[in-house]
Amino acid sequence: MAAEDFAWIENTFAPANVTLFEHGGHLGNLSQPAVQQAVLQALDGLGAIQNKSQAKASLSLDDVHSTQLGEQEPSHPHSRTY
């Protein structure tokens, strides 16, 4: 990698958000154990975020179900029942 490319990466991204490897790119080096570990560490904790998203989606579905029963209007203007 050219020195100016490396400098751009350092100036653009927080160090905690960048992992540079000597070879490969765009996951072409995914067969290497060090890269696999880096990817897994980067994804660690995303399950908690997904669970929060699923909880919000569940609330939206409850709004739609209540609307079908005639109890209330949907809380989101783009909610629809099908």
C-alpha positions as CSV (number, residue, x, y, z in Angstrom):
1,M,0.0,0.0,0.0
2,A,1.3,3.4,-0.9
3,A,2.2,5.7,2.0
4,E,-0.4,8.3,1.1
5,D,-3.1,5.5,1.1
6,F,-2.0,4.4,4.5
7,A,-2.1,8.1,5.7
8,W,-5.6,8.5,4.3
9,I,-6.9,5.5,6.2
10,E,-5.3,6.7,9.4
11,N,-6.8,10.1,9.0
12,T,-10.2,8.9,8.0
13,F,-11.0,6.0,10.4
14,A,-10.6,5.6,14.1
15,P,-7.9,3.1,14.9
16,A,-10.5,0.9,16.6
17,N,-12.3,0.6,13.3
18,V,-9.4,-0.4,11.1
19,T,-7.5,-3.6,10.8
20,L,-4.8,-3.8,8.1
21,F,-3.2,-7.0,7.0
22,E,-0.1,-7.4,4.9
23,H,-1.8,-9.5,2.2
24,G,-5.2,-9.7,0.7
25,G,-8.2,-7.4,0.6
26,H,-11.9,-7.3,0.3
27,L,-11.9,-10.6,2.3
28,G,-9.8,-12.4,-0.3
29,N,-7.7,-13.4,2.7
30,L,-10.6,-14.9,4.7
31,S,-8.9,-18.3,4.7
32,Q,-6.2,-17.0,7.0
33,P,-6.9,-17.6,10.7
34,A,-5.8,-14.1,11.8
35,V,-8.3,-12.6,9.4
36,Q,-11.1,-14.9,10.6
37,Q,-10.4,-13.9,14.2
38,A,-10.4,-10.2,13.3
39,V,-13.8,-10.6,11.5
40,L,-15.3,-12.5,14.4
41,Q,-14.1,-9.9,16.9
42,A,-15.5,-7.1,14.8
43,L,-18.9,-8.9,14.8
44,D,-18.8,-9.7,18.5
45,G,-21.7,-8.0,20.3
46,L,-23.9,-7.5,17.2
47,G,-26.3,-10.1,18.4
48,A,-27.4,-7.7,21.2
49,I,-28.1,-5.1,18.6
50,Q,-30.0,-7.5,16.5
51,N,-32.1,-8.5,19.5
52,K,-33.0,-4.9,20.1
53,S,-34.0,-4.5,16.5
54,Q,-36.2,-7.6,16.7
55,A,-37.8,-6.2,19.9
56,K,-38.7,-3.0,18.0
57,A,-40.0,-5.0,15.1
58,S,-42.2,-7.0,17.5
59,L,-43.7,-3.8,18.9
60,S,-44.5,-2.6,15.3
61,L,-46.2,-5.9,14.6
62,D,-48.2,-5.5,17.8
63,D,-49.4,-2.1,16.5
64,V,-50.5,-3.7,13.3
65,H,-52.3,-6.5,15.0
66,S,-54.2,-4.0,17.3
67,T,-55.2,-2.0,14.3
68,Q,-56.7,-5.1,12.7
69,L,-58.7,-5.5,15.8
70,G,-59.9,-1.9,15.6
71,E,-58.2,-0.8,18.9
72,Q,-55.8,1.9,17.7
73,E,-54.2,3.4,14.7
74,P,-50.7,2.3,13.7
75,S,-48.0,4.3,15.5
76,H,-45.9,4.6,12.3
77,P,-47.4,6.4,9.3
78,H,-46.1,3.8,6.8
79,S,-47.5,0.8,8.8
80,R,-49.8,-1.4,6.7
81,T,-51.8,-4.5,7.2
82,Y,-51.8,-7.2,4.5
